[in-house]
Structures are given as structure tokens and as C-alpha cells.
Amino acid sequence: LVRTTVEAVTLARKEDLEVMYVTEDTTRARPDVLMRVYTAAIEAGARRICLADTVGHATPWGVRALVMLAREIVVKTGEDVKIDWHGHRDRNLSVINSLAALSAGADRVHGCGLGIGERVGNTPMEMLLVNLNLLGWIDTDLSELPAYCEAISKATDTPIPSNCPGIGKDAFVTSTGIHAAAVLKAQRIGDTWLANRIYSGVPADQLGREQEIAVGPMSGKANAVAWLTKRGHSSDDATVDRILAAAKRSDRVLHDDEILELLST
């Protein structure tokens, strides 16, 4: 492996090609093996190495230890070499592992739209970007992120689950009475910043979206008032009571057409 590494990297550098040296299944390799192959690649001219969690094996603390080992290897070579992290989500740890890699000193992390990839996929680009933005590690306009995900969904025939964080249909929908009341109060005083955060860890406006109040079995008066007001309907007591009565009889959130039908009766 060391021999073929040196041959491949040397050939690429002779052709004046930049080299990122990727080791598959890095997270299950022995440290002494990684030390030998990375050192060989760097000494042959590679200026970027990629740590790959090919089967989604790693934990955040394991990622941190691995990146620190890679940094140690780079320092010992005395070369200016960057470190990449490539994660998969077999254990659903891909996003937190990417954050752990960056916090430990990785220069770049990889992601795919909607996490599309082998088996259960790679690190989802959309959630990686959302978390990096919220941590203040990047300052990127994410208002077009939902459209980006919709385009990928359509092109690859990959449905976006309704409860997908940030971009799912229901990501910013609340039907619980106490939640809706707080959101409605913030909206009434014109505090959009507060309305987007009071019951949401991901501000809807950062993704070009807004808080939505639905009406269901767990709803209160605020839900019905907010729904009616947003659509320009009267929110008199009789109308609100009729909607809430129907919601309490239901075992799910009411669809818009069901509420509109109640208004016509």
C-alpha cells in the first residue's frame, strides 16, 4: 500500500496535478498504518489528506482523536497539508461527527444534498450548513436552501420527509396551543425575530421560511385565531369555537380545506 501510494502520488505530481490522498475506511484502521501511508503520501507530494468514515462507524470523540492524530502526522512531515473529513450516517452521527472534525482542526468537511449516498447516505449538506450557520462558524445566506433541496429531491426522485429538520413540510409548523399562543403574541407585537425562535431551535427566516400555526387536537384558541387572521377571515368566538370543536374530534391536524369547509357551514 505504501509503495502504490508513492507511485500514484508521484505520477500525479509529475503531471502537475494537485493530490488529495483519501484512505477508505480510515476510522477502522490502526493508527500505525495511517501514520505510514499518510506520511508516504505527503512526502510524495500530496497536499491534502482525507479521513473517510466509509461505513459510518465513528463517534464524535473518535473523530476528534483521529483528526488530532492526522494533525500530528502533518506536523511531523513539516509540510503545509490540509485535512478533510468525509462522513457517512449509518449511525446517524454524520452531522455531529463533522462538527467534531472541524472543532478538532479539520480544514474541510464533506456533505451531499439530502445526504444521498451509499446505503443510508452521507452527511446531509443542508443540516451541515444550518448547524455551521447557527454556530457562527460560517456566515452564509441559506434562504435558498429549501429550493436547493427541492431541486435535488425532484431530480433524484428522493422524497423529503415531512418531519425533516429545516426543510421538511412540517419543520416550522406548530399545532400545540401553548406554543401557538407564544408565537402569536410575538407576531402581534411585530417581533419577527422572537416569533421565529421562541419555539424553534432553527429560525425559520434564516431558511427563507416562516412559522406556521396549524389546528389539531392539542390546539387552543390561539391556533384558530392565528390560522383565520393569516388568511383574512373573521376570528369571532363562534367561528373559533366551531373550528376547535372539529379539531378536538379529530385524531390529527386539520387540513386547510377542512377548516375552509367549516367556515362555509
Buried (B, 14 or more C-beta within 10 A) or exposed (E): EEEEBBEBBBEBBEEEEEBBBBBEEBBEBEEEEBBBBBBBBBBBBBBBBBBBBBBBBBBBEBBBBBBEBBBEBBEEBEEEBEBBBBBBBBBEBBBBBBBBBBBBEBEBBBBBBBBBBEEEBBBBBBBBBBBBBBEEEEEEEBEEBBEBBEEBBEEEEBEBEEEBBBBBEBBBBBBBBEBBBBBBBBBEEEEBEBBBBBBBEBBBBBBEBEBBBBBBBBBBBBBBBBBBBEEEBEBEEEBBEBBBEBBEEBEEBBEEEBBEEBEEE
